Amino acid sequence: MAIKIHMSKIFPWQTPLWELLFKRYRENRLAHAFLFAGAGGIGKAHFAQAFAEILLCQTQDLDHACGHCRSCELLKTSLHPDLTHIVGEGKSQTIKIDQIRELNANIIKTAHFGGYRVVIIAAAHQLNQAASNALLKTLEEPPAKVVFILLTDSLYRIPATIRSRCEKINFPKPKFSQIKDWLETHLAAKSTQQYSSEFLFNLAQESPLATLEFAESDDLMWREKLFADFSAVILQQISPLGLAEKYQVLGLNKLFFWIKTMVVDLIRLKAGGTAHIVHSDQMDKLQTIDARLSAAELYAYLDKLYILGDQIARGMNLNAGLVVDEVFCGILSNKNSKGI
C-alpha cells in the first residue's frame, strides 16, 4: 500500500525521494550519514530541514512533523538543541576545523528529547582539509542516534573518503512538466510575467528556486545590461575597463552565471542550432556577438571562465575588480591581431 505523505514540508517534485526516506525511517533503517547531491536551487536544504523535523518530532504516529510538540515549537525558533546547522564562515564560506571540533564535542551528548540528533552541513564541499579529516573520524565511528545530512552541488569536490561513508541521495532536476502548475502559481503575482514560466525555468538552468529568485530580484534587469555592455565591448563602442565598478555590485557568482550561459548560447549558435538557445529573447545581440568571434575563440574564453569560476567557488581571495576586468577583456585577448 502506498504511503500517504504530508506534502506541506516538501516541494512536489521531491515526492519520490521523500517516500523513500520516510519508509526507511518508519522501518528504522536509516543510514548514519546521507549525502544529498544535486544542482543548486532544487530544494535540497528545504528537504533536509523537513526530514530533520520528522526525525525530531516527539509525536511518533504521524507521517509528518506535528508542529505542536515541544520539539516542533523549538524547531520554529531555530534553537532546537538536537539540530545543528554547519555553514561556511567568512568571505570564502569555508567550513573550518574549529566548527567540526565543536560539533564532535557536542554530538556525543545525549539528545535533549531522547531521540535523534541531526546535523545538517550546508555546502559540504566547502569543508577545508583539516575539517574534512576531523569529520571523517566521526563518520567512521558515528555516535548512536545521530544522523548527518551533507548537502552539495559539487559532489566531486568532497573527498572520496567522506563520500564513501555516506549514503548518496541524488536530487535530479525536475522536468518543466513536473513543476509547471507549482511554478505558475508562485509566479502569478510577479512582475516578470512578460516572460513565460518555461522561458524563466530554462533561463535558470532548470532550477525551480532560481526561477522564483529571478522573479523576485533584479537579476533579469542585470542580464539585459550585461548583454548590452558585452555586445558594445565586442563592437568597440565602450571600453571594457570601465565596467568593473558597475558589475562588482552584481556580484561575481551572478556575473559568471550570466556570462557562461551567454557563451554557451554563442557556441550553440555557432554550431547552427537554435532549438536550445537559453537567451532566445536576446537573439539579435547573440547574432551580433557571434559574427565577430570564431568557435575557437569562444571555447578558449569559456575555458577561462570555468577556471575563474572554479577559483571563486573555492573561496580564493581574488580581487573582484580585476576578475570583472578579466571577464570583459578576456574575450578580446585573441582579437588584437584582427583589429577587433
C-alpha positions in Angstrom: 0.0 0.0 0.0 1.4 3.4 -0.9 2.5 5.6 2.0 0.4 8.8 2.4 2.9 11.6 2.7 2.0 15.0 4.2 3.1 17.5 1.5 3.4 20.8 3.4 7.1 20.4 4.0 8.5 19.4 0.7 8.3 20.5 -2.9 6.1 18.4 -5.2 8.9 17.2 -7.4 10.6 15.7 -4.3 7.8 13.2 -3.5 9.7 10.0 -4.7 12.7 10.8 -2.6 10.6 11.7 0.4 8.7 8.5 0.2 12.0 6.6 0.1 13.5 8.1 3.2 10.2 8.2 5.1 9.8 4.5 4.6 13.3 3.9 5.7 12.7 6.0 8.8 9.5 4.0 9.6 11.4 0.7 9.3 14.2 2.0 11.4 16.7 1.5 8.6 18.3 5.0 8.3 21.9 5.4 7.4 24.0 7.4 9.9 25.0 9.8 7.2 23.4 11.0 4.0 24.9 13.0 1.1 22.2 15.0 -0.7 23.7 15.8 -4.1 22.3 17.8 -6.9 22.3 21.1 -8.7 21.7 24.3 -6.8 18.2 25.7 -6.4 16.3 22.4 -6.5 15.4 22.3 -2.8 18.0 20.1 -1.1 18.2 22.3 2.0 14.4 22.6 2.3 14.1 18.8 2.0 16.9 18.3 4.7 15.1 20.6 7.1 11.8 18.8 6.6 13.4 15.5 7.1 15.1 16.7 10.3 11.7 17.9 11.6 10.3 14.3 11.1 13.3 12.8 13.0 13.0 15.3 15.9 9.2 15.4 16.3 8.0 13.8 19.5 4.7 12.7 18.0 5.7 9.3 16.5 2.5 8.1 15.0 2.2 10.7 12.2 3.5 10.8 8.7 4.8 14.4 9.2 6.1 16.6 12.0 3.2 17.6 14.1 4.2 21.2 14.5 2.8 21.4 18.1 5.0 19.3 20.4 7.8 20.9 22.5 10.4 19.7 19.9 8.5 21.2 17.0 7.9 24.5 18.8 11.7 24.8 19.3 12.3 24.0 15.6 10.2 27.1 14.8 12.6 29.2 16.8 15.8 27.7 15.2 17.0 27.0 18.7 16.4 23.2 18.8 19.3 21.7 20.9 19.2 18.5 18.9 19.6 20.1 15.5 22.9 21.5 14.4 23.4 23.5 11.2 27.0 23.9 9.9 27.6 26.6 7.3 30.8 28.2 5.9 32.3 31.2 7.5 33.8 34.4 6.2 34.1 35.7 2.7 35.3 32.3 1.4 32.4 30.5 3.1 34.9 27.8 4.2 33.9 25.3 6.8 36.8 25.2 9.3 38.2 22.6 11.7 37.1 24.5 14.8 33.5 24.2 13.7 33.8 20.4 13.3 35.7 20.1 16.6 32.9 21.9 18.4 30.3 19.7 16.6 32.2 16.5 17.6 32.3 17.6 21.2 28.5 18.2 21.3 27.1 15.3 19.4 28.4 12.7 21.8 26.0 14.1 24.4 22.6 12.5 24.9 19.8 14.1 22.9 17.7 16.5 24.9 14.5 14.8 23.9 15.8 11.2 24.0 15.5 10.6 20.3 17.7 11.6 17.3 20.3 14.3 17.0 20.5 15.7 13.4 23.4 17.5 11.8 22.9 19.4 8.5 26.1 20.5 6.8 25.3 23.0 4.0 27.7 23.2 1.1 29.8 20.3 2.4 32.2 20.7 -0.5 33.4 23.9 1.4 35.0 21.8 4.2 38.7 22.5 4.3 41.1 19.6 4.5 41.5 19.8 8.3 37.8 20.0 8.8 37.2 17.1 6.4 39.7 14.9 8.3 38.0 15.7 11.6 34.6 14.9 10.2 35.8 11.7 8.6 36.9 10.3 12.0 33.4 10.9 13.3 31.7 9.3 10.3 34.0 6.3 10.7 32.7 5.8 14.3 29.4 7.7 14.5 27.6 8.2 17.8 24.3 6.3 18.2 21.1 8.1 17.1 22.9 10.8 15.2 22.0 11.4 11.6 24.3 13.5 9.4 22.9 15.2 6.3 25.6 16.7 4.0 24.4 18.9 1.1 26.4 19.6 -2.0 26.0 20.9 -5.6 29.7 20.0 -6.3 29.9 16.3 -5.4 33.4 15.5 -6.5 34.9 18.4 -4.5 34.0 16.3 -1.5 36.8 13.8 -0.6 36.2 10.3 -1.7 36.8 9.1 1.9 33.8 11.1 3.1 31.6 10.2 0.1 32.2 6.5 0.8 30.9 6.8 4.3 27.6 8.5 3.4 24.6 7.1 1.6 24.3 9.3 -1.5 20.9 10.6 -2.5 20.8 12.1 -5.9 18.4 15.0 -6.4 17.6 15.2 -10.1 16.5 18.4 -11.8 12.7 18.3 -12.3 11.2 18.5 -15.7 9.1 21.5 -16.6 6.0 19.3 -16.8 6.5 18.3 -13.2 6.6 21.8 -11.8 4.5 23.8 -14.3 1.5 24.3 -12.1 3.6 24.9 -8.9 5.8 27.4 -10.7 2.9 29.3 -12.4 1.1 29.6 -9.0 4.2 31.1 -7.4 4.9 33.4 -10.4 1.4 34.6 -10.8 1.9 37.8 -8.8 5.4 38.6 -10.0 6.3 41.4 -12.4 8.2 39.1 -14.6 5.1 37.8 -16.4 6.2 39.3 -19.6 8.3 36.1 -19.7 6.7 32.7 -19.8 7.3 30.4 -16.9 9.0 27.9 -19.2 11.4 30.6 -20.5 12.3 31.6 -17.0 12.8 27.9 -16.0 15.1 27.3 -18.9 16.9 30.5 -18.1 17.5 29.3 -14.6 19.1 26.1 -15.9 16.0 24.1 -14.8 16.3 25.3 -11.2 12.8 25.9 -9.7 14.0 28.1 -6.8 16.4 30.1 -9.0 13.4 30.7 -11.3 11.5 32.3 -8.4 14.6 34.3 -7.4 14.7 35.8 -10.9 11.1 36.9 -10.4 11.7 38.4 -7.0 15.0 40.2 -7.7 16.6 42.5 -10.3 18.6 39.6 -11.9 16.7 39.9 -15.3 17.5 43.6 -15.4 21.2 42.9 -14.9 21.0 40.2 -17.6 19.8 42.8 -20.1 22.5 45.3 -19.0 25.2 42.6 -19.4 24.1 41.7 -22.9 24.1 45.4 -23.9 27.5 46.0 -22.4 29.1 42.8 -23.7 28.0 43.4 -27.3 29.2 47.1 -27.0 32.6 45.8 -25.9 32.8 43.4 -28.8 31.8 46.3 -31.2 34.4 48.6 -29.6 31.7 51.0 -28.6 32.8 51.1 -25.0 36.0 50.2 -23.1 35.8 47.0 -21.0 38.0 48.7 -18.4 35.2 51.0 -17.3 32.8 48.2 -16.3 34.5 46.8 -13.1 32.8 49.1 -10.6 29.4 48.6 -12.2 29.5 44.8 -12.2 31.0 44.3 -8.7 27.6 45.5 -7.5 26.0 42.5 -9.2 28.4 40.0 -7.6 30.9 37.6 -9.2 28.7 34.5 -8.9 25.8 36.0 -10.7 28.1 37.7 -13.3 29.7 34.3 -14.1 26.3 32.6 -14.3 25.0 35.0 -16.9 28.3 35.2 -18.9 28.7 31.4 -19.0 25.2 30.8 -20.2 25.6 33.5 -22.8 28.8 32.0 -24.1 27.2 28.5 -24.3 24.4 30.0 -26.3 27.0 31.6 -28.6 28.7 28.2 -29.1 25.3 26.6 -29.9 24.5 29.4 -32.4 28.0 28.9 -34.0 27.1 25.3 -34.5 24.0 26.2 -36.3 21.5 25.2 -33.7 18.8 27.5 -32.2 16.5 25.0 -30.5 18.3 25.0 -27.2 19.3 28.7 -27.0 18.5 29.8 -23.5 18.6 33.6 -24.0 16.3 33.4 -27.0 14.9 36.9 -26.4 18.4 38.3 -26.9 18.9 36.7 -30.3 19.8 39.9 -32.1 22.7 40.6 -29.7 23.7 37.0 -29.7 24.0 37.1 -33.5 25.9 40.3 -33.5 28.4 38.9 -31.0 28.6 35.6 -32.7 29.5 37.1 -36.0 32.6 38.7 -34.5 34.0 35.6 -32.8 35.3 32.2 -34.0 34.3 28.9 -32.4 37.9 28.5 -31.2 37.8 31.9 -29.5 34.5 31.1 -27.8 35.8 27.8 -26.5 39.1 29.4 -25.3 37.1 32.1 -23.5 34.7 29.6 -21.9 37.8 27.7 -20.5 39.0 31.0 -18.9 35.5 31.5 -17.4 35.5 28.0 -15.9 38.9 28.4 -14.4 38.0 31.8 -12.8 34.6 30.4 -11.7 36.2 27.5 -10.0 38.6 29.8 -8.2 35.7 31.8 -6.9 33.8 28.7 -5.9 36.8 27.5 -3.9 36.8 30.8 -2.0 40.2 32.1 -3.3 40.9 35.6 -2.3 40.5 37.3 -5.7 40.4 41.0 -6.4 36.8 41.4 -7.6 37.6 44.4 -9.9 40.4 42.5 -11.6 38.2 39.5 -12.1 35.5 41.7 -13.7 38.2 43.2 -16.0 39.3 39.7 -17.0 35.7 38.8 -17.8 35.2 41.7 -20.2 38.8 41.9 -21.5 39.3 38.2 -21.8 37.1 37.8 -24.8 39.3 40.4 -26.7 42.7 38.8 -25.8 42.8 36.9 -29.1 41.3 39.6 -31.2 44.0 42.2 -31.3 45.7 40.8 -34.3 42.5 41.1 -36.2 41.8 44.7 -35.1 38.7 43.9 -33.1 
